[in-house]
Amino acid sequence: MKTEEELLAEGWQRCFIADEPRLSEAVETYEELGFDVTLLPVPPEDGECTVCMQQQPERFKVIYTRRRSG
């Protein structure tokens, strides 16, 4: 799995943190708009971290997007 630094260097943009059902909805919308989408787990040191994210980290993902080439 790539790191955030690697994704950013490849042209990906960090969008936001989400969990279901909004996570799947956001991925579908971005893909319909012509973006590639990838997800990373929320890092524990993330400044946006709240108690629920700390208690159930597997539930939340950071959405990254970039325009499809071609």
C-alpha positions as CSV (number, residue, x, y, z in Angstrom):
1,M,0.0,0.0,0.0
2,K,1.3,3.4,-0.9
3,T,1.8,6.2,1.5
4,E,0.1,9.6,1.3
5,E,3.4,11.2,0.3
6,E,3.8,8.8,-2.6
7,L,0.2,9.4,-3.8
8,L,0.7,13.2,-3.6
9,A,3.9,12.9,-5.6
10,E,2.0,11.0,-8.3
11,G,-0.6,13.7,-8.6
12,W,-3.3,12.4,-6.3
13,Q,-5.3,15.0,-4.2
14,R,-6.5,14.3,-0.7
15,C,-10.2,15.0,-0.5
16,F,-11.8,14.0,2.8
17,I,-12.4,11.2,5.4
18,A,-15.5,9.2,5.2
19,D,-17.2,6.0,6.3
20,E,-20.1,4.0,4.9
21,P,-22.5,4.8,3.3
22,R,-21.0,8.1,2.3
23,L,-17.7,6.5,1.4
24,S,-19.2,4.3,-1.4
25,E,-21.4,7.2,-2.6
26,A,-18.4,9.6,-2.8
27,V,-16.3,7.0,-4.7
28,E,-19.1,6.4,-7.1
29,T,-19.6,10.1,-7.7
30,Y,-15.9,10.8,-8.3
31,E,-15.7,7.9,-10.7
32,E,-18.7,9.2,-12.6
33,L,-17.1,12.6,-12.9
34,G,-14.0,11.1,-14.5
35,F,-11.7,10.7,-11.5
36,D,-9.5,7.7,-10.4
37,V,-10.1,7.1,-6.8
38,T,-8.0,5.3,-4.1
39,L,-8.5,5.0,-0.4
40,L,-6.0,4.9,2.5
41,P,-6.7,4.2,6.2
42,V,-6.8,7.2,8.4
43,P,-3.4,7.6,10.0
44,P,-3.6,7.7,13.8
45,E,-1.7,11.0,13.9
46,D,-4.2,12.7,11.6
47,G,-5.2,16.0,12.9
48,E,-8.9,15.3,12.0
49,C,-8.9,12.2,14.3
50,T,-11.9,12.0,16.7
51,V,-12.7,9.5,19.3
52,C,-14.8,7.3,17.0
53,M,-12.0,7.2,14.5
54,Q,-9.6,6.1,17.2
55,Q,-12.0,3.4,18.4
56,Q,-12.9,2.0,15.0
57,P,-10.1,3.0,12.6
58,E,-10.9,0.3,10.1
59,R,-14.3,1.9,9.5
60,F,-12.9,5.2,8.1
61,K,-10.9,5.9,4.9
62,V,-9.2,8.9,3.4
63,I,-10.4,9.5,-0.2
64,Y,-7.8,10.5,-2.8
65,T,-8.6,11.4,-6.4
66,R,-6.9,12.4,-9.6
67,R,-8.2,13.0,-13.1
68,R,-8.1,10.0,-15.4
69,S,-5.6,10.3,-18.2
70,G,-6.6,9.7,-21.7
